[in-house]
Amino acid sequence: MSICCNKKLFQVGALCGFIDKVYQGDHTMNDLALKGNFGIGTFDLVHGEMIGFDGKFYRVIEDGIARKVDPNHKTPFAWVVDFEETHTFTLDDIKSFDHFAESFDSKIPSHNFIYAYRIECPIEHIQFRAEACQPRPFRPLAETFPSVQKNFELSNVSGIIAGFRFPEYFSTLNIPGHHMHFLEPELMQGGHIFDIKFKKAAVSVCAIKNYELALVDSQAFADLNIGEQDLEEATHAVEKQKSKE
Ligand SMILES: [Zn+2]
């Protein structure tokens, strides 16, 4: 009995580089679009959040507004897959990000594969962020991120969520656990989700066993002392921490 589809997730850049000054990549959005129709990530100089579904890719910068990506725009950290539904389930009365993660994790057949998931539903409340570019000279992301990200929130909207769940054992390569980006297609607002509340959603899941990683071939990545990083703290600061209002 197989759980996963045969599609391959394609990732550019490793988390351990992305949190530590590897902010310029050598793959374009066009390179990614050739590898998959669904994904999330960022752009060069960590300037904006990427969300892609149905082969359409959007970029949200610090104004919170989504625009179509420039296919020549490069990225230091992003991943895509040709989304193929392997599982579906319904989530009810979700009260927070953590509640979402706990409920999702109780519905999937194993915690050891990669999952891409798509949700399109009415949302009671959502908190999200998008960011301006990294200042020079480059510093570790955890130091600079709170000052360049902008927080947003919306109530009673309909949105599309592109999410991924990576197993804990991936933690040097990608964000372990859940990572979701959001687009409100009428307002064209979106970003990286901090918190979410909804009554009911059908979740379309793509379970993935194949993984291709293209490391960033740059001096910045070549020079990193990866063993010296506090990856857990950096990941938390970048992925979960809202900037102070
Ligand atoms: Zn994100």
Boltz pocket constraint, residues with backbone or C-beta under 6 A from the ligand:
constraints:
  - pocket:
      binder: B
      contacts: [[A, 40], [A, 41], [A, 49], [A, 179], [A, 180], [A, 181], [A, 192], [A, 193]]
      max_distance: 6.0
